[in-house]
Amino acid sequence: MNILRVWYDRYFTDPQVVILGLLLVVGFMVTIYFGDMLAPVLAGIIIAYLLDGVVGKCTRLGAPRTSAVVLVFIFFMTFLVFALFWLMPRLSFQVTQLVHQLPVMLGQGQEALLRLPDKYPNLFTETQVTELIDAIRRQIAEMTQHVLSMSFASVVGLITLMVYIILVPVLAFFFLKDKQNILNWFSVRMPAERRLADQVWHDVNLQVANYVRGKVWEIVIVGAVTFATFSLMGLQYALLLATMVGLSVIIPYIGAAVVTLPVAIIAWFQWGWSADFAWVVLAYGVIQALDGNLLVPLLFSEVVNLHPVAIIIAVLVFGGIWGLWGVFFAIPLATLVQAVLNAWPKKEAGEETAEKPASA
């Protein structure tokens, strides 16, 4: 019991800890129980974080903040319209093409699998290959049923998407325009003595802002380079694959490994075991290597370094709690945990022994 008392006195006797703990609990409870309803607000905050850096640079160059916000927001809306009316139709077209070509690809894959027992009789048997083909067919049938079930809810999803397209930019605009007023409103309603909470907020706010901006730039750069590379090589569905590769950087380490499979499969069905297939796989590997060893250090130089094991655990834990949002914010949330641990006050052994005579 004495060990527990010493541990408690060392880490939990500072009143600032209680304030920070209550703020964290309230924040997590609101996110868990009202996250779905507040999704447009969260999306608007993310976009505001993304654009606030550009607005800040404009104001440092002498532009009034309101003018800078309007100018940056116009550029953002132009990009959004481009994505909706140029990128999305082409992505939809390539997805439709891929779905139509799936039966042919499955036939080719089945023929290749059936030849394995003849080529490698010591490794594969006809029974194993037949069971594998049946398992693949069952998985494809389940995926098809899932897609069909999703299509029945497409009308509701389309209405929700239209609401988000209108509501999220409006929220982002006002978050940018009235940023200081909103922060002051929350500051007035927070406890007056919140030194520890302010320290954690300052660190996390800086990390989240840098992370969101860097991650969006990473998605755009990796997607654009991949699209240019695959298009020059003549790979089918280059835009669709490039979009998948770009979005895969949201999930560190795991995303790149997962997207390798569709890239390799489509390249194999197009060229088979040939030099073109090898060049595509090599080019994809070079892009991933440059992303991890050059682009990420440049974009995230100001973000607190986390061990790869900590990042993977954060992705698994927060992704399991909040889904895609948790995956996207896994690193900022891990940074929050690290900032809290670093800022958490503790009494050193000398301080404890010095206080004992006074208390006696």
Buried (B, 14 or more C-beta within 10 A) or exposed (E): EEEEEEEEEBEEEBEBBEBBBEBBEEEEEEBEEEBEEBBBBBBBBBBBBBBBBBBBEBBEEEBEBEEBBBBBBEEBEEEBEEEEEEEEEEBEEBEEEBEEBEEEBBEEBBEBBBEBBEEEEEEBEEEEBEEBBEEBEEEEEEEEEEEEEEEEEEEEEEEEEEEBEEBBBEBBBBBBBEBEEEEEEEEEEEEEEBEBBBBBBEBBBBBBBBBBBBBBBBBEBBBEBBBEBBEEBEBBBBBBBBBBBBBBBBBBEBBBEEBBEBBBEBBBBBBEEEEBBEBBBEBBEEBBEBBBEEBBEEBBEEBBEBEEEBBBBBBBBBBEBBEEBBBBBBBBBBBBBBBBEEBBBEBEEEEEEEEEEEEE
